Amino acid sequence: MSTIREKIRNIAIIAHVDHGKTTLVDSLLVGSGMFRENQEIQDRIMDSNDIERERGITILSKNTAIEYNGYKINIVDTPGHADFGGEVERVLKMVNGVILVVDAFEGTMPQTKFVLSKAFELGLPAIVCINKIDRRDARVNEVEDEVLGLFLQLDLSESYLDSPFVYASARKGYATTDPSVEKTNMEDLFQTIIDYIPAPEGDPKAPLKLLISTTDYNDYVGRIGIGKIESGTIQEHDQVIIVNFSEPEKQRKVSIHNIFEFDGLKRVPVQESSVGNIVAVTGVEGINIGDTITDPEHPEPIEFVKISEPTITVTISVNDSPFAGKEGKYVTSRQLRSRLYKEAQTDMSLRVEDTDKADSFQVSGRGELHLSVLVENLRREGYEFQISKPEVIFKTDENGQKLEPFELVTIDTHEEYVGTIIEKLGRRKGELVEMREPKGGFTRLLFRMPARGLIGYRQEFLSDTRGNGVFNTEFDEYCPFKGEIPKRQLGSLIAFEAGLSTAYGLGAAQERGNLFIRPGVEVYEGMVIGSSPKGLDIEVNVCKRKQQTNIRSSASDEAIRLTPPVDMSLESLMEFIEPDELIEVTPNSLRLRKRILNTGLRYKSRK
């Protein structure tokens, strides 16, 4: 018999990137009274990963639970970046409703539409939280209209038009149902969650069904499966069967070791848990996202959301440069392969495949940011490897026509930069779909263009808008190939011999272009040490030393003045690289190199 778990609420917080989801969760945690009054709390408590804290973005979904007036509210904080959309899609299966967070100035953005459409597909009710209402340039009433306009645009049922609106300043820790009344706490949002989000229901005596929506890994207990109990009750040491809706042949018997429920930021061990709860279980080695843990006598899987396909691919291979093995802890193909396949088990949007070379692997993801975060994680763990230029994944339709992924690009920028952006994206096969009136000096441009036209554009965009533009993309669909796109205009400055770079050698090289290195850096033949504006690859000797003579000349003793080198980040290198080049990634260094290091052999292959 189905029962309603009246004292439980399961919600996900969804939004476009940087609209304040994680800060809102912080305010809910603080507002629930789980911290002491004098306890020091860091910003963005939920972003536990170093890269998340550095970049100010959420990459992995996080679970937490809050006790409020006798109710247990399970909260999932989700990523906002389109590249991590796979995380959002799957965690929505765990919850009974969502809080849609919208910035009071920026309003609805591409990812707002994406995450809302995913919630709508699952029929989840939404609370709209207009955040950052304390901003001087807040447009609360206009943004409210934009959200209702988005509901109509997505053709949502009329019930969504009656969604409650809450107005908040997550940074200041208050929320209110009436924007003219400023509160000092989050009570209004808590109460709206309890009143509007339905309680989970199911039969605690029915056969067990636990859908795994996310996984974790711990060196001591192995794989950890996290999901919502859809029916039945789970107990420690239960014998269960793992099944999967997409893989009918999959049936694996396992024994549940431990069960954890969430309490604040902690996982608390429990003997048993019942329908409606979000739990973490151990002892389920080999479990994957989308699997269902079931009763052995009723092995019926739950249907799982199809994760969007990757659109960008790179080749990751073992480092074979002259400096191979000097800085990394894990350098063999066996170690690299094992780590990449382990990552693919927890990241559903990632694809890893072996290639015809034993030391190279094809890795595909949702975008450059998705892949660069993976590379940065491997690097910090002590791995050493090489990556190729990112390329889009092409498809062929039934008529043999070549198809490529298209993106919808939304840009907010000052009016003075609009002309430059339209011209540059036009060259990259971008079509201007819409141009909205300026608000507060900002104009919004909407383009539709091939994904490969965006590779290498972000850095250029930041330069063109003096860092004042906001650039967002979302996958649209596969369309017929749009034709060739002009390639990078810059050539490479390539080190001619191995050694230590000198100020004298770099002084001569900088007359040919912009340098990436300083004096005193170890280089090898074939390493790219700068860019050439002429569009040609030029070999330079940066290890050259000044000849010592007995004769003094006023000209030769002039001090060499070096221009500061261009500091190339991982993303910059991924955008700059050409097909005949590789990025060498080690825990301490990022180097750009030619695939063929020997100058003579490279010259022959070009001919």
Secondary structure as the mmCIF struct_conf table of DSSP 4:
data_model
#
loop_
_struct_conf.conf_type_id
_struct_conf.id
_struct_conf.beg_label_comp_id
_struct_conf.beg_label_asym_id
_struct_conf.beg_label_seq_id
_struct_conf.end_label_comp_id
_struct_conf.end_label_asym_id
_struct_conf.end_label_seq_id
STRN STRN1 THR A 3 ILE A 4
TURN_TY1_P TURN_TY1_P1 GLU A 6 LYS A 7
STRN STRN2 ILE A 8 ALA A 15
BEND BEND1 HIS A 16 HIS A 16
TURN_TY1_P TURN_TY1_P2 VAL A 17 ASP A 18
BEND BEND2 HIS A 19 GLY A 20
HELX_RH_AL_P HELX_RH_AL_P1 LYS A 21 GLY A 31
TURN_TY1_P TURN_TY1_P3 SER A 32 GLY A 33
BEND BEND3 PHE A 35 PHE A 35
TURN_TY1_P TURN_TY1_P4 GLU A 37 ASN A 38
BEND BEND4 ASP A 43 ARG A 44
TURN_TY1_P TURN_TY1_P5 ILE A 45 MET A 46
BEND BEND5 ASN A 49 ASN A 49
HELX_RH_AL_P HELX_RH_AL_P2 ASP A 50 ARG A 55
TURN_TY1_P TURN_TY1_P6 GLY A 56 GLY A 56
BEND BEND6 LEU A 60 LEU A 60
STRN STRN3 LYS A 62 TYR A 68
TURN_TY1_P TURN_TY1_P7 ASN A 69 GLY A 70
STRN STRN4 TYR A 71 ASP A 77
BEND BEND7 HIS A 81 HIS A 81
HELX_RH_3T_P HELX_RH_3T_P1 ALA A 82 PHE A 84
HELX_RH_AL_P HELX_RH_AL_P3 GLY A 85 VAL A 91
HELX_RH_3T_P HELX_RH_3T_P2 LEU A 92 MET A 94
BEND BEND8 ASN A 96 ASN A 96
STRN STRN5 GLY A 97 ASP A 103
TURN_TY1_P TURN_TY1_P8 ALA A 104 GLU A 106
BEND BEND9 THR A 108 THR A 108
HELX_RH_AL_P HELX_RH_AL_P4 PRO A 110 GLU A 121
TURN_TY1_P TURN_TY1_P9 LEU A 122 GLY A 123
STRN STRN6 ALA A 126 ASN A 131
TURN_TY1_P TURN_TY1_P10 ILE A 133 ASP A 134
BEND BEND10 ARG A 135 ARG A 135
TURN_TY1_P TURN_TY1_P11 ARG A 136 ASP A 137
HELX_RH_AL_P HELX_RH_AL_P5 VAL A 140 GLN A 153
TURN_TY1_P TURN_TY1_P12 LEU A 154 ASP A 155
HELX_RH_AL_P HELX_RH_AL_P6 GLU A 158 LEU A 161
TURN_TY1_P TURN_TY1_P13 ASP A 162 ASP A 162
STRN STRN7 PHE A 165 SER A 169
TURN_TY1_P TURN_TY1_P14 ALA A 170 GLY A 173
STRN STRN8 TYR A 174 THR A 176
BEND BEND11 THR A 177 ASP A 178
TURN_TY1_P TURN_TY1_P15 PRO A 179 SER A 180
BEND BEND12 VAL A 181 VAL A 181
BEND BEND13 THR A 184 MET A 186
HELX_RH_AL_P HELX_RH_AL_P7 GLU A 187 TYR A 196
BEND BEND14 ILE A 197 ILE A 197
HELX_LH_PP_P HELX_LH_PP_P1 PRO A 198 PRO A 200
STRN STRN9 GLU A 201 GLY A 202
TURN_TY1_P TURN_TY1_P16 PRO A 204 LYS A 205
BEND BEND15 ALA A 206 ALA A 206
HELX_LH_PP_P HELX_LH_PP_P2 PRO A 207 LEU A 208
STRN STRN10 LYS A 209 ASN A 218
TURN_TY1_P TURN_TY1_P17 ASP A 219 VAL A 221
STRN STRN11 GLY A 222 SER A 231
BEND BEND16 GLY A 232 GLY A 232
STRN STRN12 THR A 233 GLN A 235
TURN_TY1_P TURN_TY1_P18 GLU A 236 HIS A 237
STRN STRN13 GLN A 239 ASN A 244
BEND BEND17 PHE A 245 SER A 246
TURN_TY1_P TURN_TY1_P19 PRO A 248 GLU A 249
STRN STRN14 GLN A 251 SER A 255
STRN STRN15 ILE A 259 ASP A 263
STRN STRN16 GLY A 264 GLY A 264
TURN_TY1_P TURN_TY1_P20 LEU A 265 LEU A 265
STRN STRN17 LYS A 266 VAL A 270
BEND BEND18 GLN A 271 GLN A 271
STRN STRN18 GLU A 272 SER A 274
TURN_TY1_P TURN_TY1_P21 VAL A 275 GLY A 276
STRN STRN19 ILE A 278 THR A 282
BEND BEND19 GLY A 283 GLY A 283
TURN_TY1_P TURN_TY1_P22 GLU A 285 GLY A 286
TURN_TY1_P TURN_TY1_P23 ILE A 289 GLY A 290
STRN STRN20 ASP A 291 THR A 294
TURN_TY1_P TURN_TY1_P24 PRO A 296 GLU A 297
HELX_LH_PP_P HELX_LH_PP_P3 PRO A 301 GLU A 303
HELX_LH_PP_P HELX_LH_PP_P4 VAL A 305 PRO A 310
STRN STRN21 ILE A 312 VAL A 318
BEND BEND20 SER A 321 SER A 321
TURN_TY1_P TURN_TY1_P25 PRO A 322 GLY A 325
BEND BEND21 LYS A 326 GLU A 327
BEND BEND22 LYS A 329 LYS A 329
STRN STRN22 TYR A 330 TYR A 330
BEND BEND23 THR A 332 THR A 332
HELX_RH_AL_P HELX_RH_AL_P8 SER A 333 THR A 346
TURN_TY1_P TURN_TY1_P26 MET A 348 SER A 349
STRN STRN23 ARG A 351 ASP A 354
BEND BEND24 ASP A 356 LYS A 357
TURN_TY1_P TURN_TY1_P27 ALA A 358 ASP A 359
STRN STRN24 SER A 360 GLY A 365
BEND BEND25 ARG A 366 GLY A 367
HELX_RH_AL_P HELX_RH_AL_P9 GLU A 368 ARG A 380
TURN_TY1_P TURN_TY1_P28 GLU A 381 GLY A 382
STRN STRN25 TYR A 383 TYR A 383
STRN STRN26 PHE A 385 ILE A 387
STRN STRN27 GLU A 391 VAL A 392
HELX_LH_PP_P HELX_LH_PP_P5 ILE A 393 PHE A 394
STRN STRN28 LYS A 395 THR A 396
TURN_TY1_P TURN_TY1_P29 GLU A 398 ASN A 399
STRN STRN29 LYS A 402 HIS A 414
HELX_RH_3T_P HELX_RH_3T_P3 GLU A 415 TYR A 417
HELX_RH_AL_P HELX_RH_AL_P10 VAL A 418 ARG A 427
TURN_TY1_P TURN_TY1_P30 ARG A 428 LYS A 429
STRN STRN30 GLU A 431 LYS A 439
TURN_TY1_P TURN_TY1_P31 GLY A 440 GLY A 441
STRN STRN31 PHE A 442 PRO A 450
HELX_RH_3T_P HELX_RH_3T_P4 ALA A 451 GLY A 453
TURN_TY1_P TURN_TY1_P32 LEU A 454 TYR A 457
HELX_RH_AL_P HELX_RH_AL_P11 ARG A 458 ASP A 464
TURN_TY1_P TURN_TY1_P33 THR A 465 GLY A 467
STRN STRN32 VAL A 470 PRO A 480
BEND BEND26 GLN A 489 GLN A 489
STRN STRN33 GLY A 491 ALA A 495
BEND BEND27 GLU A 497 GLU A 497
STRN STRN34 GLY A 499 LEU A 500
HELX_RH_AL_P HELX_RH_AL_P12 ALA A 503 ALA A 509
TURN_TY1_P TURN_TY1_P34 GLN A 510 ARG A 512
BEND BEND28 GLY A 513 GLY A 513
STRN STRN35 ASN A 514 LEU A 515
BEND BEND29 PHE A 516 PHE A 516
TURN_TY1_P TURN_TY1_P35 PRO A 519 GLY A 520
STRN STRN36 GLU A 522 VAL A 523
TURN_TY1_P TURN_TY1_P36 GLU A 525 GLY A 526
STRN STRN37 MET A 527 SER A 532
TURN_TY1_P TURN_TY1_P37 PRO A 533 LYS A 534
BEND BEND30 GLY A 535 LEU A 536
STRN STRN38 ILE A 538 VAL A 540
TURN_TY1_P TURN_TY1_P38 VAL A 542 CYS A 543
HELX_LH_PP_P HELX_LH_PP_P6 LYS A 546 GLN A 548
BEND BEND31 ASN A 550 ASN A 550
TURN_TY1_P TURN_TY1_P39 SER A 554 ASP A 557
BEND BEND32 GLU A 558 GLU A 558
HELX_LH_PP_P HELX_LH_PP_P7 ALA A 559 ILE A 560
HELX_LH_PP_P HELX_LH_PP_P8 LEU A 562 VAL A 566
HELX_RH_AL_P HELX_RH_AL_P13 LEU A 570 PHE A 576
TURN_TY1_P TURN_TY1_P40 PRO A 579 ASP A 580
STRN STRN39 GLU A 581 VAL A 585
BEND BEND33 PRO A 587 ASN A 588
STRN STRN40 LEU A 590 LYS A 594
BEND BEND34 ARG A 595 ILE A 596
HELX_RH_AL_P HELX_RH_AL_P14 THR A 599 ARG A 606
#
